[in-house]
Amino acid sequence: MPPALDLDEASELDTQDTLTKIRKEFEIPKHSDGSEQAYFAGNSLGLLPKRTRIAITRALDQWGEKGVAGHFDGKEAWYQLDEEIATLQTDIVGCLPSETGIMGSLTTNLHMLMASFYRPTAAKKKIIIEPHAFPSDRYAVAAQVEWHGGEPNNDVIKIEAENPDLITPDDLERTLHNHKNEVCLALLGGVNYYTGQFLDIPAFASILKSKEITFGLDLAHAVGNVPLKLHDWGIDFASWCTYKYLNAGPGSIAGYFVNQEHHDNKDLIRLAGWWGNDPDTRFDMHGQMNFIPRPSADGWKTSNPSLMAMVPLKESLEIFAFYGMTALRERSIRLTNYFEKGIKLIESISSITPENPEMRGCQVSIRVSGNASKLEKELINLGIVPDARDPDILRFAPVPMYSTFVDIARGIRTLEQLVAN
Ligand SMILES: Cc1ncc(COP(=O)(O)O)c(C=O)c1O
């Protein structure tokens, strides 16, 4: 039997694809033999754009040369950099400029947003999450319930899915029916971190809206990966980290969304700080007592953001703006279809990710027989970098900005040899 995918064919596909060139904008980690890794872990940590090193140096120069005046002086001034950066993410998440911002980190932002959007009453107090919810989301919703005096074992419920690897609008309807009118908030992943399923967000949103349930999204694995229309879908709030597909660096500053319909709602209590206050009175240290929220998503901010966290995000979002989500998504589908084709040729492994590109992003999660972490180490030793989720899932993400068809052919051929042994 010939190996699963042909390297010459893969190389030809790379030559034909006009977006293969984006890879040159990134630093590609090296294998121990000096060759470039076939890096499939961009769903965990995206790679470093070369321009980010230069931009960080420019920001350090601005700080070093100007000190406090660097907030306002010159074209590298950073006082409103968070607002400039927010406008670069509107096309990626599908929203109005006033609906998005950057601040904090993903889990912190979910807490900040739930402080406003989780307002349980005695009758309606449950939070619904997905069967494979990311641990941090589970901890966060349980903590919110306890913070309000509830009992997580009772008040946090999971969607009762016929197949937990593929949740459907019917599963949601059935679960809500079983819990009558007790659910007030849904917090779901746009793309599930474990299965790679791209949720049918509009269908879920319409069910939740019809039952007056607030809908929040964790978009860690969706942002920069799949097309999103948060405004049109009527999502209430969302947050996302920027260190995966957005390539902004480990632990980088997060993004968030608050639907326009909530901006002027004074009943939504915010955990306020000066950065969310009207800029005209932000520095009014001895004056007003009351917080005057900005009438936009900015009204949920608390602190002034870290310059060194913002600069990498700006650089990366400019690459997205240059190539556009539509072209990147098209390339993503080409690459992931090719990866799927390879997986199907290997006996003894199977994908748990939906095959239909409309129902997945670039990540494919495969179930292996045996220990996934052991296989992950063996692959890394051979220059192929997926990541394992115990006990038996290996995740591969061919990322359109820097993965290639040759990476995929190498990855599939190596995987095929390892599982055959
Ligand atoms: C789906 C999902 N939610 C939440 C988190 C937690 O992110 P953070 O540590 O930035 O709060 C992660 C981290 O990988 C994630 O994948």
The ligand as a Gaussian input file, in Angstrom:
#p B3LYP/6-31G(d) Opt

LIG

0 1
 C      -12.633000      27.068000      25.175000
 C      -11.752000      27.770000      26.173000
 N      -12.337000      28.515000      27.132000
 C      -11.596000      29.150000      28.071000
 C      -10.219000      29.051000      28.073000
 C       -9.459000      29.736000      29.169000
 O       -8.783000      30.828000      28.691000
 P       -8.054000      31.902000      29.644000
 O       -6.959000      31.195000      30.371000
 O       -7.470000      32.856000      28.653000
 O       -9.054000      32.477000      30.534000
 C       -9.571000      28.302000      27.082000
 C       -8.113000      28.180000      27.049000
 O       -7.510000      27.509000      26.245000
 C      -10.368000      27.640000      26.118000
 O       -9.824000      26.870000      25.158000

